[in-house]
């Protein structure tokens, strides 16, 4: 008989039929006459109840049906006589597929802190909270691909190993096959990278943007989705060393087109998740963040406010409150500033544009005022910046001058500069940190809890 999933059985309208299911035991209760076994297979947040008449099973067999064990059940799907479930399974046979010692199984029927669950990341998927989070992660990934595919974008796979620093921050992980105990050196004492695998210094990428631009300047609209890496020694709830980025790049888009796409994209993803993950979101709203659903509706309800960085600085300086970090034109905004604009001043998501060039990346389109660039940041409640993007500088001379000002070697990015020589055109793009979006949509307050196996300073377990 073909196996049925718990999701299929709970949604089935065909009852009084033979079924076959497999899953892990969440709990077992009952008496000497009957056992009630809650079984979950990860396909849905809800368990299905298996009812086992003890006279049909040996005592030795039922002792092995413990929390964490994996079982296969053949029986009949019937209407449930108890409260809380519409159907249940009356067991005819129970096979133990995998034992679990109840004395050492770490996931008992009690509350566990997220800190503890990070220490057992190999098992935390089995909890209700993390089952919900990672089902939502899948749905969001699918929705992202669906959105771009339906709008004529092409999925471009950009390299994970790169010789360029797209952000100019220098916080990159070195990739090498050199023997660290016998590093080859030149006469001047510097490392001789000609002996390395690629014959030059290489790193793990911080962004697929630069390569993404190359694709957009031939295919019109592309997007990348892949892991990116930052060697930033930070232990905040918003930072991990390995995370995933969504980065669309579009030829023939100016900054206004870019803003339109970002707003539509974010609303699509939230709406899609609310339509397809209702049970998981309701659970997280109940158990993790009681304002979650209202906050998601808030974003969908309001058009995003669009204003400039300069205007935002004026608003913050005039605010009737004291901020921890200084507010001054030319300084980057902090999370407290961004959240004030969204949650208290405008009371809606905000897109800020035209930032000072000194605090933004070299590739951003320069405005005619000589001071600002066509950057854009999308700000959300609770989380602050969720998207960063810009119109890209398409004029070769301006791009070269900017790179010289920021001490970025032109010879290392010759291929990037050449796209400005052959059929250059205005183009734009943005980056959306996938885990940041997941934090917002799930209500989880720590980025380590929305990625399966977080990589942080001094921690690369699992």
Long-range contacts (C-beta under 8 A, 24 or more apart in sequence): 1-74, 5-41, 5-43, 5-44, 6-39, 6-40, 6-41, 6-43, 6-44, 6-46, 6-47, 6-48, 7-43, 7-44, 8-43, 9-48, 9-77, 9-87, 9-89, 10-44, 10-46, 10-48, 10-85, 10-86, 10-87, 12-77, 12-87, 14-77, 15-77, 15-78, 15-79, 15-87, 16-76, 16-77, 16-78, 17-76, 17-77, 18-74, 18-75, 18-76, 18-77, 19-74, 19-75, 19-76, 19-77, 19-89, 20-72, 20-73, 20-74, 21-48, 21-72, 21-73, 21-89, 22-70, 22-71, 22-72, 22-73, 22-97, 23-48, 23-70, 23-71, 24-68, 24-69, 24-70, 24-71, 24-126, 25-65, 25-66, 25-67, 25-68, 25-69, 25-70, 25-71, 25-100, 26-67, 26-109, 27-67, 27-109, 28-65, 28-66, 28-67, 30-54, 35-62, 35-65, 37-65, 37-71, 37-91, 39-71, 39-73, 40-126, 40-131, 42-125, 42-126, 42-131, 42-135, 44-279, 45-128, 45-131, 45-132, 45-135, 45-279, 45-280, 45-283, 46-85, 46-279, 48-85, 48-87, 48-88, 48-89, 49-80, 49-82, 49-85, 49-88, 49-89, 50-75, 50-88, 50-89, 50-91, 50-94, 51-88, 51-89, 51-90, 51-91, 52-91, 52-94, 53-90, 53-91, 56-91, 56-92, 57-94, 61-94, 61-96, 62-94, 64-96, 64-99, 65-94, 65-96, 66-99, 66-100, 66-101, 66-102, 66-105, 67-100, 67-102, 67-105, 67-107, 67-108, 67-109, 68-100, 68-102, 68-105, 68-107, 68-126, 69-96, 69-97, 69-98, 69-99, 69-100, 70-96, 70-97, 70-98, 70-100, 71-95, 71-96, 71-97, 72-97, 114-446, 114-448, 114-449, 117-449, 118-448, 118-449, 118-454, 121-452, 121-453, 121-454, 121-461, 121-462, 122-462, 125-452, 128-283, 128-287, 129-283, 129-284, 129-287, 129-288, 130-449, 131-280, 132-277, 132-280, 132-281, 132-283, 132-284, 132-442, 133-280, 133-284, 133-438, 133-442, 133-444, 133-449, 133-450, 134-452, 135-277, 135-280, 136-273, 136-277, 136-280, 136-281, 136-438, 136-441, 136-442, 137-438, 137-450, 139-272, 139-273, 139-276, 139-277, 140-269, 140-272, 140-273, 140-434, 140-437, 140-438, 140-441, 141-225, 141-434, 143-268, 143-269, 143-272, 143-273, 143-276, 144-223, 144-225, 144-246, 144-269, 145-225, 146-272, 147-265, 147-268, 147-269, 147-272, 148-221, 148-223, 148-248, 151-221, 152-220, 152-221, 153-221, 153-222, 153-223, 153-248, 154-215, 154-219, 154-221, 154-222, 154-223, 155-222, 155-223, 155-224, 155-225, 156-208, 156-211, 156-212, 156-215, 156-219, 156-222, 156-223, 156-224, 157-224, 157-226, 158-205, 158-208, 158-211, 158-212, 158-224, 158-226, 159-205, 159-208, 159-211, 160-204, 160-205, 160-226, 160-227, 161-198, 161-202, 161-203, 161-204, 161-205, 162-202, 162-203, 162-204, 162-205, 162-211, 163-198, 163-200, 163-201, 163-202, 163-203, 163-412, 164-210, 164-412, 164-413, 164-416, 165-203, 165-206, 166-205, 166-206, 166-207, 166-208, 166-209, 166-210, 166-361, 167-206, 167-207, 167-361, 168-361, 168-362, 168-406, 168-408, 169-206, 169-230, 171-206, 171-230, 171-231, 171-232, 172-203, 172-204, 172-206, 172-229, 172-230, 172-231, 173-203, 173-204, 173-229, 173-231, 173-241, 174-201, 174-202, 174-203, 175-202, 175-203, 175-204, 176-202, 204-228, 204-229, 205-229, 206-230, 207-245, 207-247, 207-431, 208-245, 208-247, 209-247, 209-249, 209-363, 209-429, 209-431, 210-363, 210-413, 210-416, 212-247, 212-248, 212-249, 212-429, 213-249, 213-392, 213-416, 213-419, 213-427, 213-429, 214-415, 214-416, 214-419, 215-249, 216-249, 216-250, 216-251, 216-427, 216-429, 217-251, 217-419, 217-423, 217-425, 217-427, 220-250, 220-251, 220-252, 221-248, 221-249, 221-250, 221-251, 222-248, 222-249, 222-250, 223-247, 223-248, 223-249, 224-248, 224-249, 225-434, 233-457, 234-457, 235-456, 235-457, 237-445, 237-446, 237-447, 237-448, 238-436, 238-447, 239-447, 239-456, 240-435, 240-447, 240-448, 240-451, 240-454, 240-455, 240-456, 241-455, 241-456, 241-457, 242-451, 242-454, 242-455, 243-433, 243-434, 243-435, 243-447, 243-451, 244-433, 244-434, 244-435, 244-451, 245-431, 245-432, 245-433, 245-434, 246-431, 246-432, 246-434, 247-429, 247-430, 247-431, 247-432, 248-429, 248-430, 249-392, 249-427, 249-428, 249-429, 250-427, 250-428, 250-429, 251-425, 251-426, 251-427, 252-425, 252-426, 252-427, 253-391, 253-426, 253-427, 253-428, 253-429, 254-374, 254-391, 254-426, 254-428, 255-353, 255-365, 255-374, 255-376, 255-390, 255-391, 255-428, 257-428, 258-376, 258-389, 258-390, 258-391, 258-428, 258-429, 258-430, 259-304, 259-306, 259-351, 259-353, 259-376, 261-430, 262-351, 262-376, 262-378, 262-387, 262-389, 262-430, 262-432, 263-303, 263-304, 263-349, 263-351, 263-378, 265-432, 266-299, 266-349, 266-378, 266-386, 266-387, 266-432, 266-437, 267-299, 267-300, 269-437, 269-441, 270-296, 270-299, 270-300, 270-441, 271-300, 273-441, 274-300, 281-441, 281-442, 284-442, 284-443, 284-444, 285-443, 288-442, 288-443, 288-444, 289-443, 289-444, 289-445, 291-443, 292-442, 292-443, 295-381, 295-382, 295-440, 295-443, 296-441, 298-348, 298-381, 299-349, 299-380, 299-381, 302-347, 302-348, 302-349, 303-348, 304-348, 304-349, 304-350, 304-351, 304-378, 305-346, 305-348, 305-349, 305-350, 305-351, 306-350, 306-351, 306-353, 307-350, 307-351, 307-352, 307-353, 308-352, 308-353, 308-354, 309-333, 309-352, 309-353, 309-354, 309-355, 309-356, 309-372, 309-375, 310-354, 310-372, 312-337, 312-341, 312-350, 312-352, 315-341, 315-345, 316-340, 316-341, 319-345, 329-356, 330-356, 330-358, 330-359, 331-359, 332-359, 333-377, 335-383, 335-384, 335-385, 338-377, 338-379, 338-384, 338-385, 339-379, 339-381, 339-382, 339-384, 341-379, 342-379, 342-380, 342-381, 342-384, 343-381, 343-382, 349-378, 349-379, 349-380, 349-381, 350-378, 350-379, 351-376, 351-377, 351-378, 351-379, 352-376, 352-377, 352-379, 357-402, 360-390, 361-390, 362-399, 362-402, 362-403, 362-405, 362-406, 362-408, 363-390, 363-392, 363-393, 363-399, 363-402, 364-390, 364-391, 364-392, 364-393, 365-390, 365-391, 365-392, 365-393, 365-394, 365-426, 366-393, 366-398, 366-402, 376-430, 378-430, 380-440, 382-440, 383-436, 383-439, 383-440, 386-432, 386-433, 386-436, 386-437, 386-440, 387-430, 387-431, 387-432, 388-430, 388-431, 389-428, 389-429, 389-430, 389-431, 390-428, 390-429, 390-430, 391-426, 391-427, 391-428, 392-426, 392-427, 392-428, 392-429, 394-420, 394-424, 394-425, 394-426, 394-427, 395-420, 395-424, 396-420, 396-421, 396-424
